[in-house]
Amino acid sequence: MVIKQIEYEKTQALISEADRAFELIGRAIRIAGYQNLKPSESLKSTSGSKESSVDSYLQIQKGGGYKNSDSLTIQYELSNGVDYDCIGNVITKERTRNHLALQGFLVNHQAGIPKGQKVNGGSLICQSLDRQGKIQNTSLMNGINGFFIEEVSPPQAQSVKGQKLFRIKLKMTDGAKLNLDFERSFSTRNL
């Protein structure tokens, strides 16, 4: 009975962590490509084609991370309100590059594990810019065996112009007995 209770509590903890990760990733996907059109800036012309700017706002790298996990990088302009990165830090103009904020997600080996200790998956890493405009990595959670991103192509008749749909898969583990797969889909709003 005690073993089943411990397994149940570990499962609930993994579900909670997955929900947290999906909330952060989904928020980033929805804000990708946001442009703050101020009246004085709306008359300025933008350089480059719309297609090239879409690719720069949301980038996916396939299979380069821990256990062939994918990585996701999102860029967007700051709003007139308060903007936060994926770990809750306020984003200021100093924390942008070319007036674009950055949020990234990838899975890496767990850091700080003493030699000989069993590793329970990789760490989900949040990337954002520091005050010098350099990428800073912060570990969000451990126990990630895989992070996979797939663009879902909706039927042409049903697709909304400029929106893209992505399926996100997280494979999580407690390092012992539990291996759970989670999946959610998110749509862009600003591309």
Buried (B, 14 or more C-beta within 10 A) or exposed (E): EEEEEEBEEBBEBBEEBBEEBBEBBBBBBBBBBBBEEEEEEEEEEEEEEEEEBBEEBBEEBEEEBBBEBBBBBBBBBBEEEEBEBBBEBEBEEEBBEEEBBBBBBBBBEBEEEEEEEEEBBBBBBBBBBEEEEEEBEBBBBBBBBBBBBBEEEEEEEEEEEEEBBBEBBBBBBBBEEBBBEBEBEBBBBBB
